[in-house]
Amino acid sequence: MIAATAEEFATALPRHGALIGLDLGDKTIGLAVSDTMRSIASPLETIRRKKFGQDAARLLEVTGARDICGIVLGLPMNMDGSEGARCQSTRAFARNLERLTDLPITFWDERLSTVAAERALLEDDTSRRRRGEVIDHVAAGFILQGALDRLRVIGCGQ
């Protein structure tokens, strides 16, 4: 089930349980997970993209191993709020993933998540090489944390 709003997503979730956030790129997928109380998002790993089937298999392996109860996909909106080709690609990924899992899926506006992740890594004095290795799953953490904060405001999991 793909939820159109945070409220619809919240009603599809159990009261407690971890969520996973995804930062979909052309070459990688950054993953972040929450705690079961949905308070804190933690960067997890970056998947090197191959074919959809392989990417989905790895993602579902992680969701199963971590008892994930919902998926938040970063939606790469344009700065003016419009949707371009990258949004269409993300929505297509969600539709394909929906066929493979019963987990509810939603989108979260990811504008500036990579910028925020880069800034945080620079503040931590992370080397350029290391930033390249972790930027995608750190950005996924920012995406997921935004969704968690919204769910908390609407009373999900409280």
LINBEL-V768048 format. One line per field, one symbol per residue. psi: psi as a letter, one per 20 degrees, with the letter a starting at -180 (. if undefined). burial: + if it has 9 or more other C-alpha atoms within 8 Angstrom, else -. A space follows every 50 residues. Layout:
psi->???
burial->???
This chain:
psi->pophrhggghhiqrhqqqqpqpnprhhroppqqrriilgpppqfrpppqd qgggghggghgghghjlqjqpoppomqqhjirpbhhgggghggggghhii qipqprqpojpjhhgggggghghjkpqgghghhihghghhgggghggghg hghjjpj.
burial->-++--+-+++--+--+++++++++---++++++++++++-+++++++-+- ----++-+-+--+----+++++++++++----+--+++-+--+++-++-- --+++++++++-++-+++--++---+----+--+++++++++++++++++ ++---++-
